[in-house]
Amino acid sequence: MNSIKQLALLGNFELQNMFFKEGTYEIDPEKLSTYLKDQLSSRNANKALIEAIQVTTDPVTGQKKLVCPLAATPDASWIESILISTINKKVIDITTPGSSFVQRSVFAMEGKAKQGEGII
C-alpha cells in the first residue's frame, strides 16, 4: 500500500507540473490552455470552443487568463470530463509494473472460516 501511495504522490506532482504555476497552487492559464487545446483538437472540438480556451492578457490587471471562463464555455461538461479523467489517470487509477497482481487487495483473503466460527 505504501508503494501505491508513493505512486499517487508522483501522479499528484505530475498534475501540479501540468497545470499549476511553479511553486504555487495557482492554475497557469497557458499550461491549462495548451493541454485542453491538445485534448479537444484530438476529439474534433468545434472552433468556438478552441477559441474560448485561448490565452489572453487582462487589460486591467495585466495577468494572463483564458478568453472565456471554463464554466461559461459551450461544452463545459466536456472539458470537466477531460480534466476529471486526467486526474483519475494520474492519481487514482495507478498502473504498477505488476498490474493487478501488485494491486490485489487482501480483503477477505486473510483466512478461512472454521466450522462454527466467522471469517478470521
Order of alpha helices (4+ residues) and beta strands (2+ residues): alpha-alpha-alpha-beta-beta-alpha-alpha
